[in-house]
Amino acid sequence: MPESYLIDKTGAIRFKQVGPLTTSVINDTILPILERLDRWSVVLCVMAVLTITATGRDGHGAIDEPAAVLDARLPVFLEEVRCLVCQNETLAGSRADLAMDLRREIREQMEAGESGDDIRAFLTDRYGDFVLYRPPLKPTTYPLWFGPFAILVGSALRLYRQLRPGPPRPHGSPTAEEQKRARRLLRAPKKERT
């Protein structure tokens, strides 16, 4: 439900309207108050109303976000965050106690008007880049981004080296006994060789 305030230059609330500003509310309530205020107070009120209307923010910088938008935004964000207990599960799908606490904390931050980047910064400051499924590309996260490719290339090179034909390996020279036996097998008829 939208709320509108009329505040004079001293900061005192002169009028509060809960609900939409209709023409009857403006004509019957707001205009008489504005007529009693001095010119600078009226200018400040109009500037405040225009600023709030243009930015969609209240006086404290929090975004007025309907519950439906927040409910749609929260699950998408939670899919990007790793559960710190399960480690292979998103925060949205985890049932761990820590995950429930983090979901509540993230929801509170979203309700307070924090952007997704602000919440990501909070999480990475507190838990490190590991908490994000898509960590930023920087020197400390190079192993996360390039480690799997390095392991794949290293494994392929090792497999290639083991499977390629190489020079015959010397086994050493046969002993005199082995040479005698080899000559005897080569001269013997086929039936005796087996």
C-alpha positions, 0 to 999 in steps of 0.5 A, spaced: 500 500 500 503 506 497 504 511 503 505 519 501 507 524 506 507 532 506 513 534 510 515 541 511 522 544 511 523 543 519 522 536 518 515 535 521 510 531 518 504 535 516 500 530 512 500 522 511 496 519 506 496 511 506 493 509 499 493 512 492 493 519 492 486 521 489 484 528 486 479 529 492 485 527 497 489 532 493 484 538 493 481 537 500 487 535 504 494 537 501 492 543 497 490 547 503 496 545 507 500 547 501 497 554 501 499 555 509 506 553 508 511 558 505 514 558 498 520 554 500 517 549 504 512 548 497 518 547 493 522 542 497 515 538 498 514 538 490 522 536 489 521 530 494 515 528 491 518 528 484 525 525 487 521 519 490 516 518 484 522 518 479 527 513 483 521 509 486 525 510 493 523 512 499 526 517 503 531 512 506 534 509 499 530 503 500 526 500 494 519 500 494 518 493 491 512 489 492 512 482 495 510 479 488 517 482 485 521 480 491 518 473 491 520 472 484 527 475 484 529 471 491 529 464 488 533 466 481 538 469 486 538 463 491 540 459 485 546 462 484 549 461 491 552 455 493 550 452 500 556 452 504 554 445 508 552 441 502 557 445 497 554 441 491 547 444 492 544 451 491 542 455 497 535 454 494 535 447 494 538 446 501 535 444 507 541 445 512 540 450 518 545 454 515 542 455 508 535 457 511 539 462 515 542 465 509 536 465 505 532 469 511 538 474 511 538 475 503 531 476 503 531 481 509 537 484 505 532 484 499 527 487 503 531 493 505 533 495 498 540 492 497 541 490 490 544 483 487 551 486 487 551 488 494 548 482 496 553 478 492 559 482 495 556 481 502 556 474 501 563 473 498 566 478 503 563 473 509 564 466 505 569 467 500 568 467 492 567 459 493 559 461 495 558 463 488 556 458 483 559 463 478 565 466 481 568 472 478 574 472 474 580 474 478 587 471 480 585 468 486 579 464 482 584 462 476 584 455 479 576 454 479 576 457 472 582 454 469 583 448 473 579 443 470 581 444 463 589 444 466 587 437 469 584 435 462 589 437 458 594 434 463 591 427 463 590 427 455 598 428 454 599 423 459 594 418 456 598 420 449 605 418 452 603 412 454 599 409 448 604 412 443 609 407 440 616 408 442 622 405 441 623 397 443 625 397 450 632 392 451 630 387 455 638 385 456 641 379 453 639 372 454 643 367 458 647 361 455 642 357 458 636 361 454 640 361 448 641 353 448 633 352 449 631 357 443 636 354 438 633 347 440 626 350 439 627 353 433 630 346 430 625 342 433 619 339 429 612 343 430 609 338 435 615 338 440 615 346 440 608 346 444 
